Amino acid sequence: MDHNTLVPLIVLYTDNRASIDGATRFQKLVFLAQEEGDMPVAYDDFRPDRFGPFSKSLHHDLDVFRHNGLIERTAVTNEYGQEKFIYSLTTKGQQVARGLVDQYGPFFEAAEVIKERFNQEPLPDLLDYVYTKYASYTTATELNVEALFDPDAKSEFEQASGRQATPPTVAEQLKPTPHTLYQLPKRDTNAYIYYFTDGMYSRPDSKYKELDNQLTLLGRNREQLEVVIVDRDRVDEEIWQLALNGVGVDEYPALVVADRELGIGDISAADSIFTPTPKGEYATIESGILLDDILQDPDGITDFLNALYDAALRNNIESEMRKEKITDALSISAGTIQDIITVSVSN
C-alpha cells in the first residue's frame, strides 16, 4: 500500500477512532486535511460535484477497504426514512492503522487537527464552511445553497444526502431519468441502451455533454426503448467493475446497445461475477470509437442513436450495425463491425 490508499484508515484512527457520519463528511474531512491540515497530498483528483469537492479515488478506496474487512460501513435511517452510512474501523483496521503511526506521522497529525475540529460539526455548518471558502468546488452542486445555509430553513441537504445512500443493487442506486416515468398505455420494452459514464462527462465543457442530453431525450420520447445511465460516481466501485467486465467494456464513456434487458440492474455487491442475460445480442461502443464531429453535432447524435435503437428493435444487431448512419459515426468500417459485437447467443 502507498500513502494514497492509507488515508481513509489514518483519518478513521485519529480523534480516538471516532466514526465518521456519512460519505459526504468523509470527503470533506480528507479535502480539508489536505488543504488546511498540512497533510501531504494523497488525492489530487478532487473536483466539483453535486455536494462540493469529491474525489473518485477516495470513493474507490473506501469501497476497497470495506471489501477487505478494514472499514465497516453501517447503514442508518435518518428522520426522512432515507439511508446514510456510518464509517468506522474494524478491529483488523485498527491494528493496521496503529502500525502506520511511526511511518506516517504527518498524515496522522494533519488528520487529527481537522477531524477534531469538523467531525462533530453539524453537516450544514461544515458545508457552509467549505462552500464559502472553496467556492470553485461548488459549481456542480445540486443544492439550493441559500436555503441550505439559512438557519430558519429545513436542511435541504439532510433530505438530498439521503439519496446518496448506496442500496444493494445497481437498479436501486441509479438516479431516475425522465424516461422512467411511465406513460399509458404502457408498452413492452424491446430495445435497451446502457450508457456508462460519470459526472465529468456530463459537465457543460465535456464533448460528451450533448450525447448525455440526447440519450435522456431519446429515453423519454422513444416507445419500446429503455435508456439506462450507469454513473460511476453513484454506484459502489466493485459493482461498477462487475458491470464493465460483464459487458466487456475497457474504456468509458461507453454505449451498450441490446435487444433485451441484460440484467445490469440486478448486480449486487454480494456477486463475484456478472454474466449478461443470455439469448440475445449486444454491442459495445467504447470511448474513442464515436467520432468527435458526431459528438459535437446534435442532429448527428440523434440520427446515430435512432439507428442504434432500430438495430436493437429489429433483433439483429450485427447486420443492423452495418447501416450507413451507424458506420458514418464510428471510427471503424462496416467490414469490421463484428469487432464491437460482444455477444451473439442463439435462442
C-alpha positions in Angstrom: 0.0 0.0 0.0 1.2 3.5 -0.8 0.2 6.5 1.3 -2.7 7.3 -1.1 -4.7 4.2 -0.1 -3.9 4.5 3.6 -5.5 7.9 4.2 -9.0 6.5 5.0 -7.6 4.3 7.7 -5.5 7.1 9.1 -8.4 9.5 9.3 -10.7 7.0 11.0 -8.0 6.1 13.5 -7.5 9.7 14.7 -9.6 11.6 17.2 -9.9 8.4 19.4 -11.0 6.3 16.4 -14.3 8.3 16.2 -16.6 7.1 13.4 -17.5 9.4 10.5 -21.1 10.1 9.7 -21.6 9.9 6.0 -19.6 9.7 2.8 -20.0 13.4 2.2 -18.5 14.3 5.5 -15.6 11.8 4.9 -14.9 13.5 1.6 -14.8 17.0 3.2 -12.6 15.9 6.1 -10.0 14.5 3.7 -10.3 17.5 1.4 -9.7 19.9 4.4 -6.9 17.8 5.8 -5.0 18.3 2.5 -6.0 22.0 2.1 -5.6 23.2 5.6 -4.1 20.5 7.8 -0.8 20.2 6.0 -1.5 16.6 5.1 0.7 15.5 2.2 -1.5 15.3 -0.9 -2.8 11.8 -1.3 -5.8 12.6 -3.5 -5.2 15.1 -6.3 -8.5 14.4 -8.2 -10.9 16.4 -6.1 -13.3 18.2 -8.4 -16.7 19.9 -8.1 -19.6 17.6 -7.6 -23.2 17.8 -6.5 -22.2 18.1 -2.8 -19.0 20.1 -3.3 -15.4 18.7 -3.6 -15.4 15.0 -4.4 -12.5 12.5 -5.1 -13.4 9.5 -7.1 -10.1 7.8 -5.9 -11.2 8.3 -2.3 -14.6 6.9 -3.0 -12.9 3.9 -4.6 -10.5 3.4 -1.6 -13.4 3.4 0.9 -15.0 0.6 -1.0 -11.8 -1.4 -1.3 -11.1 -1.2 2.5 -14.7 -2.1 3.2 -14.4 -5.1 0.9 -11.1 -6.1 2.6 -12.6 -6.0 6.1 -10.7 -3.0 7.3 -13.5 -0.5 7.3 -17.1 -1.1 8.4 -20.0 0.8 6.8 -23.2 0.7 8.8 -26.5 1.9 7.3 -28.8 4.0 9.5 -32.1 5.7 8.7 -32.4 9.4 9.1 -35.6 11.3 10.0 -36.8 11.3 6.4 -36.7 7.5 6.2 -33.6 7.5 4.0 -30.3 5.7 4.5 -27.0 7.1 5.2 -23.7 5.3 6.2 -21.5 5.5 9.3 -17.9 4.6 8.7 -15.6 3.1 11.4 -12.6 0.9 11.6 -12.9 -2.8 12.2 -10.6 -4.5 14.8 -8.4 -5.5 11.9 -8.4 -2.0 10.5 -7.4 -0.6 13.9 -4.5 -3.0 14.0 -3.3 -1.9 10.6 -3.7 1.8 11.3 -1.9 1.5 14.6 1.1 0.1 12.8 1.3 3.1 10.5 1.7 5.8 13.1 5.5 5.9 13.1 5.9 5.9 9.4 3.1 8.3 8.5 3.2 10.8 11.4 2.5 13.9 9.3 -0.7 12.3 8.0 -1.9 11.4 11.4 -1.2 14.9 12.8 -3.0 16.7 10.0 -6.0 14.3 10.2 -6.2 14.7 13.9 -6.4 18.5 13.7 -9.1 18.6 11.0 -11.2 15.7 12.4 -11.2 17.1 15.9 -12.4 20.4 14.5 -15.0 19.3 12.0 -16.2 15.7 12.7 -18.8 16.8 15.2 -19.8 19.9 13.3 -23.4 19.8 12.0 -23.2 18.9 8.3 -24.8 22.1 7.1 -22.3 24.1 9.0 -19.4 22.1 7.6 -20.7 22.5 4.1 -21.2 26.2 4.7 -17.6 26.5 5.6 -16.4 24.5 2.6 -18.8 26.2 0.1 -17.8 29.7 1.3 -14.1 29.2 1.4 -13.7 26.9 -1.6 -16.4 28.3 -4.0 -14.6 26.9 -7.1 -15.6 23.4 -5.9 -19.3 24.2 -5.8 -20.0 24.8 -9.4 -21.7 21.4 -9.9 -23.8 21.4 -6.7 -27.5 20.4 -7.0 -28.4 22.1 -3.7 -30.1 25.4 -3.2 -27.2 26.9 -1.4 -29.1 29.9 0.0 -31.7 27.6 1.6 -29.1 25.2 2.7 -27.4 27.7 5.0 -30.5 29.5 6.1 -30.8 28.7 9.8 -34.6 29.1 9.6 -35.0 26.7 6.7 -35.3 22.9 6.9 -32.0 21.4 5.8 -32.3 20.6 2.2 -29.0 18.6 2.4 -30.3 16.2 5.0 -33.0 15.2 2.5 -30.8 15.3 -0.6 -27.9 13.4 1.0 -30.3 10.5 1.8 -30.5 10.0 -2.0 -26.8 9.4 -2.0 -27.1 6.2 0.0 -25.9 3.0 -1.7 -28.7 0.4 -1.9 -27.9 -3.3 -2.6 -28.3 -3.4 -6.4 -27.4 -1.2 -9.4 -31.1 -0.6 -10.2 -31.7 0.8 -6.7 -28.6 3.0 -6.9 -29.3 4.6 -10.3 -30.7 8.1 -10.3 -34.0 8.0 -12.3 -34.0 9.9 -15.6 -37.2 11.3 -17.2 -37.9 8.3 -19.4 -38.6 6.2 -16.4 -41.9 8.0 -15.8 -44.4 5.5 -17.3 -47.0 6.7 -19.8 -50.2 4.9 -20.5 -50.8 2.8 -22.3 -47.6 1.1 -21.2 -45.8 -0.7 -24.0 -43.3 -3.6 -23.9 -39.6 -2.7 -24.0 -37.9 -4.2 -27.0 -34.6 -2.3 -27.1 -32.1 -1.2 -24.4 -29.2 1.3 -24.4 -26.9 1.4 -21.4 -24.6 4.4 -21.0 -21.6 4.0 -18.8 -20.3 7.4 -17.7 -19.5 9.7 -14.7 -20.1 13.3 -13.7 -17.0 14.5 -15.5 -18.6 13.7 -18.9 -21.9 15.4 -18.2 -20.3 18.8 -17.4 -21.0 21.7 -19.8 -17.5 21.7 -21.2 -17.4 17.9 -21.9 -17.5 16.8 -25.5 -19.9 14.1 -24.3 -22.4 16.5 -22.9 -24.6 16.5 -26.0 -24.6 12.7 -26.1 -25.8 12.7 -22.5 -28.6 15.2 -23.3 -29.7 13.2 -26.4 -29.8 9.9 -24.6 -32.2 11.5 -22.0 -34.5 12.8 -24.7 -34.4 9.5 -26.6 -35.3 7.6 -23.4 -38.2 9.9 -22.8 -39.6 10.1 -26.3 -39.0 6.7 -27.9 -41.5 4.0 -27.3 -40.3 0.5 -26.6 -36.8 1.8 -25.6 -35.2 1.9 -22.2 -32.1 4.1 -21.6 -30.1 3.2 -18.5 -27.4 5.7 -17.4 -24.9 3.9 -15.2 -22.9 6.7 -13.4 -19.7 5.6 -11.8 -20.0 8.3 -9.2 -23.3 6.9 -7.9 -22.5 3.2 -7.5 -20.1 1.2 -5.5 -16.8 0.6 -7.3 -17.0 -3.2 -7.1 -20.4 -3.1 -8.7 -19.2 -0.7 -11.4 -16.3 -3.1 -12.2 -18.6 -6.1 -12.3 -20.8 -4.4 -14.8 -17.9 -3.3 -17.1 -16.3 -6.7 -17.0 -19.5 -8.4 -17.7 -20.2 -6.5 -20.9 -16.6 -6.3 -22.0 -16.0 -2.5 -21.7 -12.5 -1.4 -21.1 -12.8 2.4 -21.7 -15.7 4.6 -20.9 -17.9 6.6 -21.7 -19.4 3.6 -23.4 -22.7 2.7 -25.0 -24.0 -0.8 -24.9 -27.0 -1.5 -27.2 -29.0 -4.7 -26.6 -32.1 -6.3 -28.0 -33.2 -7.3 -24.5 -32.5 -6.5 -20.8 -29.0 -7.6 -19.8 -29.6 -7.8 -16.0 -27.3 -5.0 -15.1 -29.8 -3.6 -12.7 -29.7 -6.8 -10.6 -26.0 -6.7 -9.9 -25.3 -6.7 -6.1 -22.1 -6.2 -4.2 -22.5 -9.7 -3.0 -21.9 -11.0 -6.5 -18.4 -12.2 -7.6 -19.1 -12.2 -11.3 -21.7 -10.7 -13.7 -22.8 -12.5 -16.8 -25.3 -10.7 -19.0 -28.7 -12.3 -19.6 -28.4 -14.8 -22.4 -30.4 -15.4 -25.5 -29.8 -12.1 -27.2 -27.2 -9.8 -28.8 -25.5 -6.7 -27.7 -22.8 -4.4 -29.0 -20.4 -2.2 -27.1 -19.2 1.2 -28.4 -16.4 2.4 -26.2 -14.7 5.8 -25.7 -12.7 6.7 -28.9 -14.9 4.8 -31.4 -17.5 7.5 -31.7 -16.2 10.3 -33.9 -15.7 13.8 -32.4 -17.6 15.5 -35.2 -20.6 13.4 -34.4 -20.3 14.2 -30.7 -20.5 17.9 -31.5 -23.5 17.6 -33.8 -26.9 17.2 -32.0 -28.6 16.1 -35.3 -25.8 13.6 -36.0 -26.1 12.2 -32.5 -29.8 11.9 -32.8 -29.5 10.0 -36.1 -26.9 7.7 -34.7 -28.8 6.9 -31.5 -32.0 6.3 -33.5 -30.1 3.9 -35.8 -28.8 2.1 -32.7 -32.4 1.8 -31.5 -33.5 0.4 -34.8 -30.7 -2.1 -34.6 -31.8 -3.4 -31.3 -35.5 -3.3 -32.1 -35.1 -5.5 -35.2 -33.4 -8.1 -33.1 -30.5 -8.4 -35.5 -27.8 -6.1 -34.1 -24.9 -7.5 -36.1 -26.4 -6.8 -39.5 -28.2 -3.6 -38.5 -24.9 -2.2 -37.1 -23.6 -2.1 -40.7 -26.2 0.6 -41.6 -24.7 3.8 -43.0 -25.9 6.1 -40.2 -24.1 4.0 -37.7 -20.8 3.4 -39.5 -20.6 7.0 -40.6 -20.5 7.9 -36.9 -17.8 5.4 -35.9 -14.1 5.3 -36.4 -14.4 1.8 -37.9 -15.9 0.5 -41.2 -18.8 -1.8 -41.8 -16.4 -4.5 -42.6 -15.0 -4.5 -39.0 -18.3 -4.0 -37.3 -18.0 -7.6 -35.9 -15.3 -6.2 -33.6 -17.8 -4.4 -31.4 -20.4 -7.2 -31.3 -19.8 -8.7 -27.9 -22.4 -11.4 -27.7 -24.4 -13.4 -30.2 -26.3 -16.2 -28.4 -28.8 -18.3 -30.2 -32.2 -18.9 -28.5 
